Amino acid sequence: MVKNINKYIGKYRIFASLILNTGKTNEDDTYLKGKYHTEISRQDDKNLAIYFPTGVSATNIVLSQFDELGIKYKLHIDAEIEKVYIVSEDDIDKIHKVLKFQTKGSKIKPTSVKTARRQNK
């Protein structure tokens, strides 16, 4: 199963996670950056995972907007410092309206040296 979301290169800026001991990017683990420090990654072939690192306040704002737009979501992880929700990839355009994924640099590949350098800062 492919865990990356590289099919959105050219539409949104795709980031790859860093391998800590080497400082290089992992092209199999990519994500989108959104408003409220959210990260959107692939959960499986049809679903995306939205990671909220900042806690309840941002989560409540986003989820109320999801309800207004008819986006269905399911709580996947509920920890003290993070929450992860699962949503259908079919709703990505609606989700973008709420989370405003980063688009500047959308044509840059996630494995680019520029991306790795930017994430290392």
C-alpha positions as CSV (number, residue, x, y, z in Angstrom):
1,M,0.0,0.0,0.0
2,V,1.3,3.4,-0.9
3,K,1.5,5.8,2.1
4,N,2.5,8.9,0.1
5,I,0.2,11.6,-1.3
6,N,2.5,12.5,-4.2
7,K,-0.5,12.6,-6.6
8,Y,-1.1,16.1,-5.4
9,I,2.3,17.5,-6.6
10,G,1.5,20.5,-8.7
11,K,-1.7,21.3,-6.7
12,Y,-0.4,21.5,-3.1
13,R,3.1,21.6,-1.6
14,I,4.0,18.1,-0.5
15,F,6.4,17.6,2.3
16,A,8.3,14.4,3.2
17,S,9.1,13.3,6.7
18,L,12.8,13.5,7.7
19,I,14.9,10.6,8.7
20,L,16.4,12.0,11.9
21,N,19.8,10.2,11.9
22,T,20.5,11.1,8.2
23,G,18.7,14.4,7.7
24,K,17.3,13.1,4.4
25,T,13.7,12.9,3.4
26,N,11.6,9.8,3.3
27,E,9.7,9.8,0.0
28,D,7.3,7.1,1.2
29,D,6.0,9.2,4.1
30,T,4.6,12.5,2.7
31,Y,2.1,14.9,4.0
32,L,0.4,18.3,3.4
33,K,0.7,21.2,5.8
34,G,-2.4,23.1,6.7
35,K,-3.7,25.8,8.9
36,Y,-3.4,25.4,12.7
37,H,-0.2,23.4,12.3
38,T,-2.2,20.4,10.9
39,E,-0.6,17.7,8.8
40,I,-2.6,15.6,6.4
41,S,-1.3,12.3,5.3
42,R,-2.6,9.1,3.7
43,Q,-4.2,6.6,6.0
44,D,-5.1,4.0,3.4
45,D,-6.2,3.9,-0.3
46,K,-9.4,5.9,0.3
47,N,-8.8,7.9,3.5
48,L,-6.6,10.6,4.9
49,A,-5.4,11.2,8.4
50,I,-5.5,14.8,9.8
51,Y,-3.1,15.3,12.7
52,F,-3.8,18.2,15.1
53,P,-0.7,18.8,17.4
54,T,-2.1,21.9,19.1
55,G,-4.9,20.5,21.1
56,V,-8.6,21.0,21.5
57,S,-9.2,24.7,20.5
58,A,-8.1,24.3,16.9
59,T,-9.7,20.9,16.6
60,N,-13.1,22.4,17.7
61,I,-12.9,25.2,15.2
62,V,-12.0,22.8,12.3
63,L,-14.6,20.2,13.2
64,S,-17.4,22.7,13.4
65,Q,-16.5,23.9,9.8
66,F,-16.3,20.2,8.7
67,D,-19.9,19.7,10.0
68,E,-21.1,22.8,8.1
69,L,-19.5,21.5,4.9
70,G,-20.8,17.9,5.4
71,I,-17.4,16.4,5.8
72,K,-17.6,13.1,7.7
73,Y,-14.7,12.4,10.1
74,K,-13.8,9.8,12.7
75,L,-11.6,10.2,15.7
76,H,-8.6,7.8,15.3
77,I,-6.2,8.9,18.1
78,D,-7.1,11.0,21.1
79,A,-4.0,11.8,23.2
80,E,-3.1,14.6,25.5
81,I,-1.0,16.5,23.0
82,E,-2.5,15.4,19.7
83,K,-5.6,14.2,18.0
84,V,-5.8,12.4,14.7
85,Y,-9.0,12.2,12.6
86,I,-9.7,10.0,9.6
87,V,-11.6,11.6,6.6
88,S,-12.4,10.4,3.1
89,E,-10.0,11.5,0.4
90,D,-13.0,12.3,-1.7
91,D,-13.6,15.4,0.5
92,I,-10.0,16.8,-0.1
93,D,-11.3,20.0,-1.9
94,K,-13.7,20.7,1.0
95,I,-11.0,20.0,3.5
96,H,-8.7,22.4,1.7
97,K,-11.3,25.2,2.1
98,V,-11.0,24.8,5.8
99,L,-7.3,23.9,6.4
100,K,-5.9,25.9,3.5
101,F,-3.1,23.5,2.5
102,Q,0.2,25.2,1.6
103,T,0.3,25.7,-2.2
104,K,3.5,27.9,-2.6
105,G,6.1,25.6,-4.1
106,S,3.5,23.1,-5.3
107,K,5.7,21.9,-8.2
108,I,8.7,21.2,-5.8
109,K,9.0,17.4,-5.2
110,P,9.0,16.4,-1.6
111,T,12.4,14.8,-1.9
112,S,13.9,18.0,-3.1
113,V,17.0,19.3,-1.3
114,K,15.2,22.6,-0.8
115,T,12.4,20.9,1.1
116,A,14.8,18.9,3.3
117,R,16.8,22.1,4.1
118,R,13.7,24.0,5.0
119,Q,12.5,21.3,7.3
120,N,15.8,21.0,9.1
121,K,15.7,24.6,10.3
